[in-house]
């Protein structure tokens, strides 16, 4: 399992658009139902977005970047951000009923 956390802050005037684009990614994921990936996005009150991606592939690859909705989301992401995306590997230290256990 590979877990990645991505955090960025959207410009206030672009935050709703960003949320719409993220919602489209989830709609496509629900329709495609790809195996080996789990994905969660949070929007904080200051328009910071936090994405958590978990992939089962040994090489950490994910089907998400292949989705048309994700490609649309990626297009212009830097223009929508007040703070650019920061990508980090993540390790779960504790989990109580928030995430399924593998």
ZIQUITA-V17998 format. One record per residue. N is the residue number from 1. OMEGA is omega in whole degrees, -180 to 180 (NA if undefined). NEAR is the number of other ideal C-beta (glycine too) atoms within 8 Angstrom. D_CENTER is the distance of its C-alpha to the mean C-alpha in Angstrom with 1 decimal. Layout:
n: [N	N]
omega: [OMEGA	OMEGA]
near: [NEAR	NEAR]
d_center: [D_CENTER	D_CENTER]
This chain:
n: [1	2	3	4	5	6	7	8	9	10	11	12	13	14	15	16	17	18	19	20	21	22	23	24	25	26	27	28	29	30	31	32	33	34	35	36	37	38	39	40	41	42	43	44	45	46	47	48	49	50	51	52	53	54	55	56	57	58	59	60	61	62	63	64	65	66	67	68	69	70	71	72	73	74	75	76	77	78	79	80	81	82	83	84	85	86	87	88	89	90	91	92	93	94	95	96	97	98	99	100	101	102]
omega: [174	179	-180	177	178	-179	175	177	179	171	-177	-178	-179	-174	179	177	178	179	177	179	177	179	177	177	180	177	179	176	-180	179	-176	-179	179	178	171	179	174	-171	179	174	176	173	179	-175	178	-180	169	177	178	178	175	-179	176	180	-179	-178	-179	-179	179	-178	-176	176	-175	-179	179	-178	178	-180	178	178	176	177	-179	-179	178	-178	-178	177	179	-173	169	174	-175	179	175	-176	-179	170	-178	176	178	179	178	-178	175	176	180	-178	175	175	179	NA]
near: [6	8	11	13	12	12	11	12	10	13	9	7	4	11	12	6	8	13	10	8	11	12	8	11	14	10	9	12	13	7	6	8	6	8	5	8	13	8	12	6	10	6	8	8	3	5	12	11	16	10	11	11	13	12	13	7	9	3	4	8	6	10	10	12	8	5	12	6	11	12	9	9	12	8	6	6	11	6	6	11	13	7	7	6	8	8	6	8	7	8	5	7	3	4	7	4	3	4	7	4	4	3]
d_center: [16.1	13.7	11.0	8.8	7.7	6.7	8.8	10.6	13.1	13.7	17.4	18.9	20.1	16.8	14.5	15.5	15.0	11.5	10.9	12.9	10.9	7.6	10.2	11.7	8.9	9.2	12.9	13.1	11.5	14.1	16.8	16.3	15.7	15.0	16.2	14.9	11.1	9.4	6.0	5.9	5.2	8.4	10.7	13.7	17.1	17.3	14.4	12.2	8.5	6.8	3.4	5.4	6.0	9.7	11.9	15.6	16.9	19.3	18.2	14.5	14.0	11.4	12.2	9.0	10.4	13.6	12.6	14.5	12.1	9.3	12.4	13.4	10.2	10.8	14.4	15.5	12.4	14.9	17.3	15.1	14.6	17.3	15.8	14.0	10.7	11.7	10.4	12.1	13.0	13.1	15.9	16.4	19.7	20.2	18.9	21.0	20.0	16.4	15.1	17.3	19.4	19.6]
